[in-house]
Amino acid sequence: MRNNVVKASVKQIPVVAKAEATIEGIAANFLESRQAKVKKRRQKLLDSALITIKEKGPFVSMDEIALGANIRRTVLYRYFGDRSGLYKAISEEFMNRLVDQLVFDTTSISRAEINEVVNQVLKKFFDLVEENEYLFQFVFNEANLKNLAWSLSSVVGALGSRLTNALVDVFSALNRDTSAAEPLAYGMIGMAYFTAQWWLKRKIVSKDRIVMYLTEFVTQGINIKLDS
């Protein structure tokens, strides 16, 4: 009789283990599905916030952002923690989109084409700034930067790396030293950023003329390096 009980218990062990594995699998799938839904909802709220800022301006309030998404302000807190968390998420989303749109190919560029490529990159950047003027001002508003204490290092790093690689291609194709590629790349980013800020505030010079000035400046810098 005892042997029969032991045998029955042994047979039940695989069944119990299988049941536990099934429960764990269901729980894992539920958690994954839940996380996917939260991520999707969060992205929709970010998309709505970007639209609201483009419509209302760089000094939009939390209430206006919530109204634009057809939700209560408390829902924003649920997904982003607080005002700083929301503003940080909006800023990072916009900057990542900006970087993703600045695509250029310099793998087979000739020296004669440098001016044209630089002009295209700068024109694309200022076109994006002009199209998203309120968003650009929102991201780089001094009050936001001071209160949010978030860093642009990852975004600048991504764009800096892309520009550095492009300049390395140019210098390598012309059999020149590539050591100047990185400082030139980051110099271009800083110059374009601060010039864009100034231009949005003043607009006493046309966008095309600004692009022309910067293109000449950058191209001369690259040519000086190529001739050295």
C-alpha positions as CSV (number, residue, x, y, z in Angstrom):
1,M,0.0,0.0,0.0
2,R,2.8,2.4,0.9
3,N,4.6,1.6,-2.3
4,N,1.6,2.5,-4.3
5,V,1.4,5.9,-2.5
6,V,5.0,6.6,-3.3
7,K,4.6,5.7,-6.9
8,A,1.5,7.9,-7.2
9,S,3.5,10.8,-5.7
10,V,6.4,10.3,-8.0
11,K,4.0,10.4,-11.0
12,Q,2.5,13.7,-9.8
13,I,5.9,15.5,-9.7
14,P,6.2,16.0,-13.5
15,V,2.5,17.1,-13.6
16,V,3.1,19.7,-10.8
17,A,6.3,21.0,-12.4
18,K,4.5,21.3,-15.8
19,A,1.7,23.2,-14.2
20,E,4.1,25.6,-12.5
21,A,6.0,26.1,-15.7
22,T,2.7,26.9,-17.5
23,I,1.7,29.4,-14.8
24,E,5.1,31.1,-15.0
25,G,4.8,31.2,-18.8
26,I,1.3,32.8,-18.6
27,A,2.6,35.3,-16.1
28,A,5.6,36.2,-18.2
29,N,3.4,36.6,-21.3
30,F,1.0,38.8,-19.3
31,L,3.9,41.0,-18.1
32,E,5.3,41.3,-21.6
33,S,2.0,42.2,-23.0
34,R,1.4,44.7,-20.3
35,Q,4.8,46.3,-20.9
36,A,4.1,46.5,-24.6
37,K,0.8,48.2,-24.0
38,V,2.3,50.7,-21.6
39,K,5.1,51.5,-24.1
40,K,2.6,52.0,-26.9
41,R,0.4,54.2,-24.8
42,R,3.4,56.2,-23.7
43,Q,4.5,56.7,-27.3
44,K,1.0,57.9,-28.2
45,L,1.1,60.5,-25.4
46,L,4.5,61.7,-26.6
47,D,3.3,62.0,-30.2
48,S,0.3,64.0,-28.9
49,A,2.5,66.3,-26.8
50,L,4.8,67.1,-29.8
51,I,1.7,68.1,-31.8
52,T,0.4,70.3,-29.0
53,I,3.7,72.1,-28.6
54,K,3.9,72.7,-32.4
55,E,0.4,74.2,-32.2
56,K,0.5,76.1,-28.8
57,G,4.2,77.2,-28.6
58,P,7.2,76.5,-26.5
59,F,5.7,77.6,-23.2
60,V,2.8,75.1,-23.3
61,S,1.5,74.0,-19.9
62,M,0.9,70.5,-18.5
63,D,-2.8,71.1,-18.7
64,E,-2.6,72.0,-22.3
65,I,-0.6,68.9,-23.1
66,A,-3.1,66.8,-21.2
67,L,-6.1,68.5,-23.0
68,G,-4.4,67.8,-26.4
69,A,-4.3,64.1,-25.5
70,N,-7.9,64.1,-24.2
71,I,-6.8,62.9,-20.8
72,R,-6.4,64.2,-17.3
73,R,-3.1,65.6,-16.1
74,T,-2.8,62.8,-13.6
75,V,-2.5,60.3,-16.5
76,L,0.6,62.1,-17.6
77,Y,2.1,61.7,-14.2
78,R,1.3,58.0,-14.3
79,Y,3.3,57.5,-17.4
80,F,6.1,60.0,-16.9
81,G,6.4,60.5,-13.2
82,D,6.3,64.3,-13.0
83,R,6.6,67.4,-15.1
84,S,10.4,67.0,-15.4
85,G,10.0,63.4,-16.5
86,L,7.5,64.4,-19.2
87,Y,9.6,67.3,-20.5
88,K,12.7,65.1,-20.5
89,A,10.9,62.4,-22.6
90,I,9.5,65.0,-25.0
91,S,12.9,66.6,-25.5
92,E,14.7,63.3,-26.1
93,E,12.0,62.1,-28.5
94,F,12.3,65.3,-30.5
95,M,16.1,65.3,-30.6
96,N,16.2,61.6,-31.6
97,R,13.8,62.3,-34.5
98,L,16.0,65.3,-35.5
99,V,19.1,63.2,-35.6
100,D,17.4,60.4,-37.5
101,Q,16.5,62.7,-40.3
102,L,20.0,64.1,-40.7
103,V,21.2,61.4,-43.1
104,F,24.1,61.9,-45.5
105,D,26.4,59.7,-47.5
106,T,30.1,60.6,-47.9
107,T,31.6,57.2,-48.8
108,S,32.5,58.3,-52.3
109,I,32.7,62.0,-52.1
110,S,35.3,64.0,-54.1
111,R,36.9,67.2,-53.0
112,A,34.9,69.2,-55.5
113,E,31.7,67.9,-53.9
114,I,32.5,68.8,-50.3
115,N,30.9,72.2,-50.5
116,E,27.6,70.7,-51.9
117,V,27.4,68.0,-49.2
118,V,28.1,70.5,-46.4
119,N,25.4,72.8,-47.8
120,Q,22.9,70.0,-48.0
121,V,23.5,68.9,-44.4
122,L,23.2,72.4,-43.1
123,K,20.1,73.2,-45.2
124,K,18.4,70.0,-43.9
125,F,19.2,71.0,-40.3
126,F,17.8,74.5,-40.7
127,D,14.8,73.3,-42.6
128,L,14.0,70.9,-39.7
129,V,14.6,73.8,-37.2
130,E,12.2,76.0,-39.1
131,E,9.6,73.3,-39.5
132,N,9.7,72.6,-35.8
133,E,10.5,76.0,-34.4
134,Y,8.3,75.7,-31.3
135,L,9.7,72.3,-30.5
136,F,13.3,73.5,-30.9
137,Q,12.6,76.4,-28.6
138,F,10.8,74.2,-26.1
139,V,13.7,71.8,-25.9
140,F,16.4,74.5,-25.6
141,N,14.4,76.8,-23.4
142,E,16.7,78.0,-20.6
143,A,14.2,77.4,-17.9
144,N,13.6,73.8,-19.0
145,L,17.3,73.0,-19.3
146,K,17.9,74.4,-15.8
147,N,15.0,72.7,-14.1
148,L,15.1,69.4,-15.9
149,A,18.9,68.9,-15.6
150,W,18.8,66.4,-18.5
151,S,21.7,65.9,-20.7
152,L,22.1,66.2,-24.5
153,S,25.2,64.1,-24.4
154,S,23.7,61.0,-26.0
155,V,22.0,62.9,-28.8
156,V,25.1,65.1,-29.5
157,G,27.2,61.9,-29.3
158,A,25.1,60.2,-31.9
159,L,25.2,63.1,-34.3
160,G,28.9,63.8,-33.5
161,S,29.8,60.2,-34.3
162,R,27.9,60.3,-37.6
163,L,29.6,63.5,-38.7
164,T,33.0,62.2,-37.5
165,N,32.6,59.1,-39.6
166,A,31.6,61.2,-42.6
167,L,34.7,63.5,-42.3
168,V,36.9,60.4,-41.8
169,D,35.5,59.1,-45.2
170,V,36.3,62.4,-46.8
171,F,39.9,62.7,-45.4
172,S,40.6,59.0,-46.1
173,A,39.4,59.2,-49.7
174,L,41.8,62.1,-50.3
175,N,44.7,60.4,-48.4
176,R,44.7,62.9,-45.6
177,D,45.2,62.6,-41.8
178,T,41.8,61.8,-40.2
179,S,42.7,63.1,-36.7
180,A,40.9,66.4,-37.3
181,A,37.6,64.7,-38.2
182,E,36.2,64.5,-34.6
183,P,36.9,68.1,-33.4
184,L,35.7,69.5,-36.7
185,A,32.5,67.4,-36.4
186,Y,31.7,68.6,-32.9
187,G,32.6,72.2,-33.9
188,M,30.1,72.0,-36.7
189,I,27.4,70.8,-34.3
190,G,28.0,73.6,-31.8
191,M,28.1,76.2,-34.5
192,A,24.9,75.0,-36.1
193,Y,23.1,74.8,-32.7
194,F,24.0,78.2,-31.4
195,T,23.4,79.9,-34.8
196,A,20.0,78.3,-35.0
197,Q,19.1,79.6,-31.5
198,W,20.2,83.1,-32.5
199,W,18.4,82.9,-35.9
200,L,15.1,81.9,-34.3
201,K,15.3,84.9,-31.9
202,R,16.3,87.5,-34.4
203,K,15.6,86.3,-38.0
204,I,17.2,89.4,-39.4
205,V,19.0,87.2,-42.0
206,S,17.3,84.7,-44.3
207,K,17.6,81.0,-43.7
208,D,19.3,80.5,-47.1
209,R,21.9,83.2,-46.4
210,I,22.6,81.7,-43.0
211,V,23.2,78.3,-44.6
212,M,25.4,79.9,-47.2
213,Y,27.5,81.6,-44.6
214,L,28.0,78.5,-42.5
215,T,28.7,76.4,-45.6
216,E,31.5,78.7,-46.6
217,F,32.9,78.7,-43.1
218,V,32.9,74.9,-42.7
219,T,34.1,74.2,-46.2
220,Q,37.1,76.6,-45.7
221,G,38.0,74.8,-42.5
222,I,37.9,71.4,-44.2
223,N,39.9,72.7,-47.1
224,I,42.5,74.2,-44.9
225,K,43.0,70.8,-43.2
226,L,43.1,69.1,-46.6
227,D,45.8,71.5,-47.8
228,S,48.0,71.2,-44.7
